[in-house]
């Protein structure tokens, strides 16, 4: 294996081992942070979907109740108008 001094004389770039280790560690930490961030975003999106579904079901129930009441009012109005 070449010594660093020989590599410098040939014009090669010499990267210290500590820098390679540090760079590897930094890349690993950034990658793990990105994975955890994506996991958290996924969890948040799932929670939002559940809430939207619950709100949609609540609105649907409210609309069904309004339709039922309107139908009842229509029926009562028709009965009232049928009387002589």
N, CA, C and O atoms as a GROMACS GRO file, in nm:
protein
  336
    1UNK      N    1   0.085  -0.119   0.000
    1UNK     CA    2   0.000   0.000   0.000
    1UNK      C    3   0.088   0.124   0.000
    1UNK      O    4   0.193   0.128   0.065
    2UNK      N    5   0.046   0.224  -0.072
    2UNK     CA    6   0.124   0.348  -0.080
    2UNK      C    7   0.114   0.424   0.051
    2UNK      O    8   0.011   0.424   0.119
    3UNK      N    9   0.221   0.489   0.084
    3UNK     CA   10   0.219   0.579   0.198
    3UNK      C   11   0.158   0.711   0.154
    3UNK      O   12   0.165   0.744   0.035
    4UNK      N   13   0.098   0.788   0.244
    4UNK     CA   14   0.038   0.916   0.205
    4UNK      C   15   0.136   1.010   0.137
    4UNK      O   16   0.097   1.084   0.047
    5UNK      N   17   0.261   1.009   0.178
    5UNK     CA   18   0.359   1.099   0.116
    5UNK      C   19   0.379   1.063  -0.030
    5UNK      O   20   0.392   1.152  -0.114
    6UNK      N   21   0.382   0.932  -0.062
    6UNK     CA   22   0.397   0.890  -0.201
    6UNK      C   23   0.274   0.931  -0.283
    6UNK      O   24   0.287   0.972  -0.398
    7UNK      N   25   0.157   0.919  -0.224
    7UNK     CA   26   0.034   0.956  -0.294
    7UNK      C   27   0.032   1.105  -0.325
    7UNK      O   28  -0.013   1.146  -0.431
    8UNK      N   29   0.081   1.186  -0.230
    8UNK     CA   30   0.086   1.330  -0.254
    8UNK      C   31   0.178   1.364  -0.370
    8UNK      O   32   0.148   1.452  -0.450
    9UNK      N   33   0.290   1.293  -0.378
    9UNK     CA   34   0.386   1.322  -0.486
    9UNK      C   35   0.327   1.290  -0.622
    9UNK      O   36   0.359   1.356  -0.721
   10UNK      N   37   0.240   1.188  -0.629
   10UNK     CA   38   0.178   1.151  -0.757
   10UNK      C   39   0.059   1.242  -0.790
   10UNK      O   40   0.006   1.236  -0.901
   11UNK      N   41   0.016   1.325  -0.698
   11UNK     CA   42  -0.096   1.415  -0.721
   11UNK      C   43  -0.230   1.356  -0.683
   11UNK      O   44  -0.334   1.414  -0.714
   12UNK      N   45  -0.230   1.239  -0.616
   12UNK     CA   46  -0.356   1.179  -0.571
   12UNK      C   47  -0.413   1.258  -0.453
   12UNK      O   48  -0.340   1.325  -0.379
   13UNK      N   49  -0.542   1.250  -0.438
   13UNK     CA   50  -0.607   1.315  -0.325
   13UNK      C   51  -0.608   1.216  -0.210
   13UNK      O   52  -0.653   1.102  -0.225
   14UNK      N   53  -0.560   1.258  -0.096
   14UNK     CA   54  -0.555   1.172   0.022
   14UNK      C   55  -0.661   1.221   0.120
   14UNK      O   56  -0.659   1.336   0.163
   15UNK      N   57  -0.752   1.131   0.154
   15UNK     CA   58  -0.858   1.164   0.249
   15UNK      C   59  -0.828   1.090   0.379
   15UNK      O   60  -0.817   0.968   0.378
   16UNK      N   61  -0.816   1.162   0.489
   16UNK     CA   62  -0.787   1.094   0.616
   16UNK      C   63  -0.899   0.998   0.655
   16UNK      O   64  -1.016   1.021   0.625
   17UNK      N   65  -0.860   0.889   0.722
   17UNK     CA   66  -0.960   0.789   0.763
   17UNK      C   67  -1.062   0.847   0.859
   17UNK      O   68  -1.180   0.812   0.852
   18UNK      N   69  -1.020   0.936   0.947
   18UNK     CA   70  -1.114   0.992   1.043
   18UNK      C   71  -1.224   1.070   0.970
   18UNK      O   72  -1.339   1.072   1.013
   19UNK      N   73  -1.186   1.136   0.858
   19UNK     CA   74  -1.285   1.212   0.782
   19UNK      C   75  -1.384   1.118   0.714
   19UNK      O   76  -1.504   1.147   0.709
   20UNK      N   77  -1.335   1.006   0.661
   20UNK     CA   78  -1.424   0.908   0.598
   20UNK      C   79  -1.520   0.852   0.703
   20UNK      O   80  -1.639   0.835   0.676
   21UNK      N   81  -1.467   0.821   0.822
   21UNK     CA   82  -1.553   0.769   0.930
   21UNK      C   83  -1.657   0.873   0.971
   21UNK      O   84  -1.774   0.841   0.989
   22UNK      N   85  -1.612   0.998   0.984
   22UNK     CA   86  -1.705   1.105   1.022
   22UNK      C   87  -1.812   1.124   0.916
   22UNK      O   88  -1.930   1.140   0.948
   23UNK      N   89  -1.772   1.122   0.790
   23UNK     CA   90  -1.867   1.138   0.680
   23UNK      C   91  -1.967   1.022   0.678
   23UNK      O   92  -2.086   1.043   0.656
   24UNK      N   93  -1.918   0.902   0.699
   24UNK     CA   94  -2.006   0.785   0.702
   24UNK      C   95  -2.106   0.796   0.816
   24UNK      O   96  -2.225   0.769   0.799
   25UNK      N   97  -2.058   0.837   0.934
   25UNK     CA   98  -2.146   0.854   1.049
   25UNK      C   99  -2.251   0.962   1.021
   25UNK      O  100  -2.369   0.944   1.051
   26UNK      N  101  -2.208   1.073   0.963
   26UNK     CA  102  -2.301   1.183   0.933
   26UNK      C  103  -2.408   1.140   0.834
   26UNK      O  104  -2.526   1.172   0.851
   27UNK      N  105  -2.368   1.067   0.731
   27UNK     CA  106  -2.465   1.019   0.632
   27UNK      C  107  -2.563   0.923   0.698
   27UNK      O  108  -2.682   0.928   0.669
   28UNK      N  109  -2.515   0.836   0.786
   28UNK     CA  110  -2.603   0.742   0.856
   28UNK      C  111  -2.704   0.817   0.943
   28UNK      O  112  -2.822   0.784   0.945
   29UNK      N  113  -2.657   0.919   1.015
   29UNK     CA  114  -2.746   0.996   1.101
   29UNK      C  115  -2.851   1.069   1.018
   29UNK      O  116  -2.969   1.071   1.054
   30UNK      N  117  -2.810   1.129   0.909
   30UNK     CA  118  -2.904   1.201   0.822
   30UNK      C  119  -3.006   1.103   0.763
   30UNK      O  120  -3.125   1.134   0.756
   31UNK      N  121  -2.960   0.986   0.720
   31UNK     CA  122  -3.051   0.887   0.664
   31UNK      C  123  -3.153   0.841   0.768
   31UNK      O  124  -3.272   0.833   0.739
   32UNK      N  125  -3.106   0.813   0.890
   32UNK     CA  126  -3.199   0.770   0.996
   32UNK      C  127  -3.298   0.882   1.029
   32UNK      O  128  -3.415   0.856   1.054
   33UNK      N  129  -3.250   1.005   1.029
   33UNK     CA  130  -3.340   1.118   1.053
   33UNK      C  131  -3.447   1.128   0.946
   33UNK      O  132  -3.563   1.156   0.975
   34UNK      N  133  -3.407   1.106   0.821
   34UNK     CA  134  -3.503   1.111   0.710
   34UNK      C  135  -3.606   1.000   0.723
   34UNK      O  136  -3.724   1.020   0.697
   35UNK      N  137  -3.561   0.881   0.762
   35UNK     CA  138  -3.653   0.768   0.779
   35UNK      C  139  -3.752   0.798   0.892
   35UNK      O  140  -3.872   0.776   0.876
   36UNK      N  141  -3.702   0.847   1.004
   36UNK     CA  142  -3.791   0.880   1.116
   36UNK      C  143  -3.888   0.992   1.080
   36UNK      O  144  -4.005   0.989   1.119
   37UNK      N  145  -3.840   1.091   1.006
   37UNK     CA  146  -3.928   1.200   0.962
   37UNK      C  147  -4.039   1.147   0.872
   37UNK      O  148  -4.156   1.183   0.888
   38UNK      N  149  -4.002   1.060   0.776
   38UNK     CA  150  -4.102   1.003   0.686
   38UNK      C  151  -4.203   0.919   0.763
   38UNK      O  152  -4.323   0.922   0.733
   39UNK      N  153  -4.156   0.845   0.863
   39UNK     CA  154  -4.245   0.763   0.944
   39UNK      C  155  -4.342   0.853   1.021
   39UNK      O  156  -4.461   0.822   1.029
   40UNK      N  157  -4.294   0.961   1.078
   40UNK     CA  158  -4.380   1.054   1.152
   40UNK      C  159  -4.483   1.118   1.059
   40UNK      O  160  -4.600   1.130   1.096
   41UNK      N  161  -4.440   1.159   0.941
   41UNK     CA  162  -4.533   1.218   0.844
   41UNK      C  163  -4.641   1.116   0.808
   41UNK      O  164  -4.759   1.151   0.799
   42UNK      N  165  -4.601   0.991   0.787
   42UNK     CA  166  -4.697   0.886   0.754
   42UNK      C  167  -4.799   0.868   0.866
   42UNK      O  168  -4.918   0.853   0.840
   43UNK      N  169  -4.751   0.870   0.989
   43UNK     CA  170  -4.842   0.857   1.104
   43UNK      C  171  -4.938   0.976   1.110
   43UNK      O  172  -5.057   0.959   1.135
   44UNK      N  173  -4.885   1.096   1.087
   44UNK     CA  174  -4.970   1.216   1.089
   44UNK      C  175  -5.076   1.210   0.979
   44UNK      O  176  -5.192   1.244   1.003
   45UNK      N  177  -5.037   1.167   0.860
   45UNK     CA  178  -5.131   1.158   0.749
   45UNK      C  179  -5.240   1.056   0.781
   45UNK      O  180  -5.357   1.079   0.751
   46UNK      N  181  -5.201   0.944   0.842
   46UNK     CA  182  -5.301   0.843   0.879
   46UNK      C  183  -5.400   0.899   0.981
   46UNK      O  184  -5.520   0.874   0.971
   47UNK      N  185  -5.349   0.974   1.078
   47UNK     CA  186  -5.438   1.033   1.179
   47UNK      C  187  -5.532   1.135   1.115
   47UNK      O  188  -5.650   1.142   1.150
   48UNK      N  189  -5.481   1.212   1.022
   48UNK     CA  190  -5.566   1.310   0.952
   48UNK      C  191  -5.674   1.239   0.872
   48UNK      O  192  -5.789   1.283   0.870
   49UNK      N  193  -5.638   1.129   0.805
   49UNK     CA  194  -5.738   1.054   0.727
   49UNK      C  195  -5.848   1.001   0.817
   49UNK      O  196  -5.965   1.005   0.781
   50UNK      N  197  -5.811   0.950   0.935
   50UNK     CA  198  -5.911   0.898   1.028
   50UNK      C  199  -6.004   1.011   1.073
   50UNK      O  200  -6.125   0.993   1.079
   51UNK      N  201  -5.946   1.127   1.103
   51UNK     CA  202  -6.029   1.240   1.145
   51UNK      C  203  -6.122   1.287   1.034
   51UNK      O  204  -6.239   1.317   1.059
   52UNK      N  205  -6.072   1.293   0.912
   52UNK     CA  206  -6.155   1.335   0.799
   52UNK      C  207  -6.269   1.236   0.779
   52UNK      O  208  -6.383   1.275   0.754
   53UNK      N  209  -6.238   1.106   0.791
   53UNK     CA  210  -6.342   1.004   0.778
   53UNK      C  211  -6.450   1.021   0.886
   53UNK      O  212  -6.569   1.011   0.857
   54UNK      N  213  -6.406   1.048   1.009
   54UNK     CA  214  -6.502   1.067   1.119
   54UNK      C  215  -6.589   1.190   1.093
   54UNK      O  216  -6.710   1.186   1.115
   55UNK      N  217  -6.528   1.299   1.048
   55UNK     CA  218  -6.604   1.420   1.018
   55UNK      C  219  -6.703   1.396   0.904
   55UNK      O  220  -6.816   1.445   0.907
   56UNK      N  221  -6.660   1.321   0.804
   56UNK     CA  222  -6.748   1.290   0.691
   56UNK      C  223  -6.867   1.207   0.737
   56UNK      O  224  -6.981   1.232   0.697
   57UNK      N  225  -6.842   1.109   0.823
   57UNK     CA  226  -6.951   1.027   0.876
   57UNK      C  227  -7.048   1.111   0.959
   57UNK      O  228  -7.169   1.093   0.951
   58UNK      N  229  -6.993   1.203   1.038
   58UNK     CA  230  -7.078   1.290   1.119
   58UNK      C  231  -7.165   1.380   1.030
   58UNK      O  232  -7.284   1.395   1.055
   59UNK      N  233  -7.104   1.437   0.928
   59UNK     CA  234  -7.181   1.522   0.836
   59UNK      C  235  -7.287   1.441   0.763
   59UNK      O  236  -7.399   1.488   0.743
   60UNK      N  237  -7.251   1.319   0.724
   60UNK     CA  238  -7.348   1.233   0.655
   60UNK      C  239  -7.467   1.204   0.747
   60UNK      O  240  -7.582   1.206   0.703
   61UNK      N  241  -7.439   1.176   0.874
   61UNK     CA  242  -7.548   1.150   0.970
   61UNK      C  243  -7.635   1.274   0.988
   61UNK      O  244  -7.757   1.264   0.994
   62UNK      N  245  -7.571   1.390   0.997
   62UNK     CA  246  -7.648   1.514   1.011
   62UNK      C  247  -7.734   1.540   0.888
   62UNK      O  248  -7.850   1.580   0.900
   63UNK      N  249  -7.679   1.517   0.769
   63UNK     CA  250  -7.757   1.537   0.646
   63UNK      C  251  -7.873   1.438   0.639
   63UNK      O  252  -7.983   1.474   0.596
   64UNK      N  253  -7.849   1.314   0.679
   64UNK     CA  254  -7.958   1.216   0.680
   64UNK      C  255  -8.069   1.259   0.776
   64UNK      O  256  -8.187   1.242   0.746
   65UNK      N  257  -8.030   1.314   0.891
   65UNK     CA  258  -8.130   1.362   0.987
   65UNK      C  259  -8.210   1.478   0.928
   65UNK      O  260  -8.332   1.484   0.943
   66UNK      N  261  -8.141   1.569   0.862
   66UNK     CA  262  -8.210   1.683   0.798
   66UNK      C  263  -8.305   1.634   0.689
   66UNK      O  264  -8.418   1.681   0.679
   67UNK      N  265  -8.259   1.539   0.608
   67UNK     CA  266  -8.345   1.485   0.502
   67UNK      C  267  -8.468   1.415   0.561
   67UNK      O  268  -8.579   1.429   0.509
   68UNK      N  269  -8.447   1.342   0.671
   68UNK     CA  270  -8.560   1.274   0.736
   68UNK      C  271  -8.661   1.377   0.788
   68UNK      O  272  -8.782   1.358   0.773
   69UNK      N  273  -8.612   1.484   0.849
   69UNK     CA  274  -8.701   1.588   0.901
   69UNK      C  275  -8.776   1.658   0.787
   69UNK      O  276  -8.896   1.683   0.797
   70UNK      N  277  -8.703   1.689   0.679
   70UNK     CA  278  -8.769   1.753   0.564
   70UNK      C  279  -8.876   1.662   0.504
   70UNK      O  280  -8.984   1.707   0.466
   71UNK      N  281  -8.845   1.534   0.496
   71UNK     CA  282  -8.943   1.439   0.444
   71UNK      C  283  -9.067   1.436   0.534
   71UNK      O  284  -9.180   1.433   0.484
   72UNK      N  285  -9.046   1.438   0.663
   72UNK     CA  286  -9.158   1.440   0.758
   72UNK      C  287  -9.240   1.568   0.741
   72UNK      O  288  -9.363   1.564   0.742
   73UNK      N  289  -9.172   1.681   0.726
   73UNK     CA  290  -9.242   1.808   0.706
   73UNK      C  291  -9.320   1.807   0.575
   73UNK      O  292  -9.433   1.855   0.569
   74UNK      N  293  -9.259   1.752   0.470
   74UNK     CA  294  -9.330   1.742   0.342
   74UNK      C  295  -9.456   1.657   0.356
   74UNK      O  296  -9.562   1.691   0.304
   75UNK      N  297  -9.442   1.546   0.428
   75UNK     CA  298  -9.556   1.457   0.448
   75UNK      C  299  -9.667   1.530   0.526
   75UNK      O  300  -9.784   1.521   0.489
   76UNK      N  301  -9.630   1.600   0.632
   76UNK     CA  302  -9.729   1.672   0.710
   76UNK      C  303  -9.795   1.783   0.628
   76UNK      O  304  -9.915   1.806   0.640
   77UNK      N  305  -9.716   1.852   0.545
   77UNK     CA  306  -9.772   1.958   0.461
   77UNK      C  307  -9.869   1.899   0.359
   77UNK      O  308  -9.975   1.957   0.334
   78UNK      N  309  -9.834   1.786   0.300
   78UNK     CA  310  -9.924   1.722   0.204
   78UNK      C  311 -10.055   1.681   0.271
   78UNK      O  312 -10.162   1.699   0.214
   79UNK      N  313 -10.045   1.627   0.391
   79UNK     CA  314 -10.167   1.589   0.464
   79UNK      C  315 -10.252   1.712   0.495
   79UNK      O  316 -10.375   1.708   0.485
   80UNK      N  317 -10.186   1.820   0.532
   80UNK     CA  318 -10.258   1.942   0.565
   80UNK      C  319 -10.328   1.999   0.442
   80UNK      O  320 -10.441   2.046   0.452
   81UNK      N  321 -10.262   1.995   0.327
   81UNK     CA  322 -10.320   2.050   0.205
   81UNK      C  323 -10.428   1.960   0.147
   81UNK      O  324 -10.512   2.008   0.071
   82UNK      N  325 -10.429   1.833   0.180
   82UNK     CA  326 -10.531   1.741   0.128
   82UNK      C  327 -10.665   1.760   0.196
   82UNK      O  328 -10.769   1.726   0.139
   83UNK      N  329 -10.665   1.814   0.315
   83UNK     CA  330 -10.791   1.831   0.388
   83UNK      C  331 -10.878   1.936   0.321
   83UNK      O  332 -10.829   2.040   0.277
   84UNK      N  333 -11.009   1.910   0.314
   84UNK     CA  334 -11.100   2.007   0.250
   84UNK      C  335 -11.131   2.127   0.336
   84UNK      O  336 -11.206   2.215   0.294
   0.00000   0.00000   0.00000
